[in-house]
Amino acid sequence: MAQESIHLANRVLQVPPSPTLAVNAKAKALKAAGENILNFSVGEPDFDTPEHVREAGKQAIDDGQTRYTAVPGIPELREAVAMRFKLDHNWEYHPDQIQICCGGKHGLYNIFQAMLNPGEEVLIPAPYWVSYPPMVQLAGGIPVEVPLDEASNFDLDPNILAAKASNKTRAIFLNSPSNPAGSIFSVTALQAVAKMALERGWLVVSDDIYETITYVEGKLPHILDVEPRLKEQTVVLNGVSKSFAMTGWRIGYCAGPSHLIKAMNKVQSHSTSNPCSPAQYAALAALTGPQDFPAQMNKAFLPRRDFFVRDLESIEGVTCVNPSGAFYVFPNFSAYYGKSFKGKVLKDSVAMADYFLEEAKVASVPGAAFGADAFVRFSFATSMEVIQEGMTRIKKALTALEG
């Protein structure tokens, strides 16, 4: 009775439980029971953090860099981030316009806590990363999905964007390359976003966490290159998690208008204080040292991607957009919805992912978690041998379906 008498906050109650929870719990239970589970659900590189970065983290501990730091991060790291933006993009940021946060997710959370009021809307192209809508909801905002079409490689349609916008729109998410589809927004799409953002005063939140993991030649289209005047209405989110295989170090960073970064620092000061001290020095080594590590990962990822996509598209009824970046494939399995196994009908992506786990011993993430129920996400940040075995199991499981 005591537990039932404690009321939960409405902001938490309005966030639906993740559709991945049941699948993840079952995967852990099966693995604990001795089952050979092939895990394609993990969103992190299967590489060790570069040695010089690890050594910098160890040295920081030995040097006593284990105390509180400035809330927005150590000055040296903010200067290094500003330097990388200048060298990589020719964007000018003062260190005071940069916040170091506890991973990219924390930076996004800070943004919406700092700028959203109750009832204000944020446009979120779908499929989207699972945490975007809850972050908006937890800040009192309303997430508004902008559906993307598989037939156009998940590019943004300006007409649909305009139809979803309203006088309550305050911001728009851009994630390019994207999780889960690995898609990249075209210059035409970004021009449409820029035009509407300038006219209506939107904040553009550009999640660039996968920018170094790409399989296309040349520089990727970016909103700040398409329309430099948007710089005072754009916050850029990035970090070292994906580019330097540092997911567990929890260091991300944001760059944007000074007044917004100051507000985000207020939020951070009353939540985490500063990011992890030794991890900041490791990130400093990552950003100021050799920059060839992402290319090494991409060289390994590319043949995995090519095999995965080719093998998926060889399955009757399955389509799969070839990802231009990140390390996920996002195949469409909806042709198999309505089929059954041992009397159990597979009606959606959650049921499909559950079926793959139970019958193929393959862990994946249902597309419903990303706002795209026709699909299932697989990570190819694993060995080619695991991918090949996984595809063998998936194809066998699909041929066993009836109906």
KADAFEN-V867421 format. One record per residue. RES is the residue in one letter. PSI is psi in whole degrees, 0 to 359 (none if undefined). Layout:
res->[RES RES]
psi->[PSI PSI]
This chain:
res->[M A Q E S I H L A N R V L Q V P P S P T L A V N A K A K A L K A A G E N I L N F S V G E P D F D T P E H V R E A G K Q A I D D G Q T R Y T A V P G I P E L R E A V A M R F K L D H N W E Y H P D Q I Q I C C G G K H G L Y N I F Q A M L N P G E E V L I P A P Y W V S Y P P M V Q L A G G I P V E V P L D E A S N F D L D P N I L A A K A S N K T R A I F L N S P S N P A G S I F S V T A L Q A V A K M A L E R G W L V V S D D I Y E T I T Y V E G K L P H I L D V E P R L K E Q T V V L N G V S K S F A M T G W R I G Y C A G P S H L I K A M N K V Q S H S T S N P C S P A Q Y A A L A A L T G P Q D F P A Q M N K A F L P R R D F F V R D L E S I E G V T C V N P S G A F Y V F P N F S A Y Y G K S F K G K V L K D S V A M A D Y F L E E A K V A S V P G A A F G A D A F V R F S F A T S M E V I Q E G M T R I K K A L T A L E G]
psi->[325 318 319 337 349 114 137 154 142 326 333 320 331 347 116 152 148 134 353 346 314 318 315 318 320 322 316 320 318 319 319 332 3 5 146 87 127 119 111 17 349 128 58 149 145 43 154 150 137 146 317 334 316 317 323 322 317 317 323 319 314 330 2 18 63 15 179 147 181 145 312 6 161 144 321 321 320 324 322 322 315 320 318 319 321 313 319 331 350 33 136 119 137 147 332 348 12 135 132 132 174 67 160 322 318 322 315 319 316 320 309 329 330 335 349 140 158 133 350 150 149 126 129 105 136 130 148 165 141 331 351 303 315 324 319 315 319 342 5 1 177 115 133 115 137 100 138 149 129 324 337 25 35 33 159 130 116 326 318 319 313 323 331 341 154 179 357 355 128 334 164 138 138 125 104 113 152 155 116 353 345 18 159 130 138 163 320 316 316 326 321 318 314 317 313 322 319 317 325 358 28 152 133 122 107 105 102 25 335 16 331 350 86 159 26 154 146 181 140 147 139 146 324 339 324 319 87 336 346 0 323 0 18 137 127 127 132 188 184 359 308 317 334 21 52 37 319 348 338 61 117 176 151 145 134 192 141 317 327 318 320 319 320 325 325 313 314 324 333 10 291 354 250 163 167 126 302 326 330 322 327 316 324 317 323 315 336 349 200 141 22 356 315 321 325 318 316 323 325 324 324 309 331 314 312 317 314 309 315 318 323 317 347 350 128 129 350 133 153 118 134 113 135 348 183 195 49 148 149 69 151 113 13 339 342 355 138 343 166 162 119 41 355 121 133 102 344 185 329 316 322 313 323 321 315 322 314 315 328 349 41 122 127 184 123 143 337 328 339 10 24 86 347 351 166 137 137 138 137 24 58 176 157 324 318 319 315 316 321 317 323 317 318 313 321 319 321 323 343 351 151 153 none]
